[in-house]
Amino acid sequence: MKYKITWFLLHTVALLPLPVLYAISSTIWPILYYVIRYRRKVTRTNLQKALPHLTPSQIRQTERNVYRHMCDIMVETLKQAHISDAELERRITINNTSLVEEMAKKGHPVFVLIGHYGNWEWSGEIIHRLAIPEKKTYIYEPVANETMDLIMQSLRHRFCDLLLPKKKAARAILSLKREHQSYLVGFISDQRPKRNSLHHWTTFLNQDTPYMVGAEELGQHVDAICIYLHMEQPRRGYYNITFEELQPVEGEEFPYTVAYLRRLEEDIKTAPHLWLWTHRRWKHKRPTV
């Protein structure tokens, strides 16, 4: 019942035009930033350590832009419940789809590596624009709150019928390999690993950073091609998405994952406010030998 009531209320709000939702976003972000101070200390510390070349005033301006964009992501994600395909096609430009389709024609599964950058929720629109592979799915991390988890699943089904919770992903992907010559799987791969999985480290944004290797490990088992999803925001509410082939980093145990992190790092440095800085990405320290 709680889910139904909450979903009804959110779906009703989603009926509002995007300009109205952006006006709401513009009202919410100063409250989060100045009044509630939601994770502001975490955000500032992350920015100071990751982008030491920025002056204190530039850090504060970037902070404000981070919160503006974060609130825009909230209303854009909510709008998924009630936005036309034509409106999404007008707002999202997708480039180099031939890269994915060529790999699919060769019989390779295609693993698309995504970051918490731009609007990662709207990136699901790529599924509607690809002629092949026919089978497409996304891996997601369930939300701890059951009601919010069901709501996020409902919103994400806008783009994808098959959503795989992270814990069930490996078995499901191996099953897909048996059933389909080629398929696409989307991975958000810039999360912090669990405490018991801090086995692989690199330097990312000037800091020792543990990274997840699930996508590449699975890819090795099914002969998948790893592709980077580059995203730009030319203006509010509009995104350009480009598929890019990853060049493996020599000498690394997981060369495509490290290549993904290097490429994501470039994007973050270009437009830092488009990344999700409010999480404790560098909570753990690299163990000393």
C-alpha positions, 0 to 999 in steps of 0.5 A, a space after each residue: 500500500 505504501 508503494 502504491 500511494 507513493 508511486 501515485 503521488 510521484 506519478 502525479 508530480 511527473 505529469 508536470 512539464 519539465 520547465 515546471 519541474 526544473 523550477 522546483 529543482 531550482 527551489 530545492 537545491 539551495 535548501 539542500 545546500 544552504 539549509 540542510 547542508 546535505 553531505 556538504 562536508 563530504 562533497 567539499 572534501 572530495 572536491 578539494 582532494 580530487 581537484 587540488 588545482 581549483 581555488 577555494 572560490 572555484 570549489 564553492 562554485 563547483 559545489 553549488 553546480 553539483 547540487 543544482 545538477 543533482 536536483 535536476 537529475 532527481 526531477 529528470 528521473 521522476 519525469 521518466 514516469 511520464 515523458 514521451 518517446 518523442 520528447 526524449 529523442 529531442 533531448 537526447 542525441 546518441 552518436 556512434 551506435 554503429 560501434 555497438 551494432 558492428 560488435 553485435 553482428 560479430 556475435 560479441 556481447 557488448 558491455 557498456 560501462 557507465 559512470 554516475 555522470 551526466 544523467 545515468 538514468 536517462 542513458 537507458 534511452 540507448 536501448 531504444 536507439 539500437 537496432 541490435 543486439 535484440 536483447 538488452 539489460 541493465 545491472 542495478 544496485 537495489 535501494 535499501 528502502 523497499 518502497 524506493 527500490 520498487 519505485 526506481 525499478 518502475 522508473 527504470 522499466 521505462 527503458 528496459 524490461 529486463 533489470 538484473 539486481 547486482 547479486 543475480 547478475 553473473 548467473 543471468 549473464 551466463 544464461 544470456 550467453 547460452 540463449 543469445 549470440 549477442 546482447 547488451 548489458 549496462 554497468 554503472 562501474 564507478 561505485 565503491 566496492 564493498 569492504 570485503 572486495 577491496 582487492 584492486 586499486 588504482 589512482 583516480 582523481 589524484 587519490 588511491 581508489 579501489 575499483 570494481 571489476 565485475 563487468 570485465 571479469 564477466 566479460 572475460 567469460 563470455 567474450 564481451 566487448 567493453 565500451 565506454 558511454 561518454 555523456 555531455 550536457 550542452 544545456 539544461 535538460 539536453 544530453 549528447 551520448 557517444 559510444 567509445 571503444 576502450 583502449 586497454 591499459 597495458 600492464 593492468 590485471 583489468 586493462 579495460 576497467 582501468 581504461 574506463 576509469 581513465 576515460 571517466 576521469 577525463 570527463 569529470 575534469 572537463 565538467 566536474 559538476 556532472 559527477 555525483 560527488 556526495 558519496 564517500 567514494 574514498 572512504 577506505 585506504 589502500 592497505 600498505 604492503 
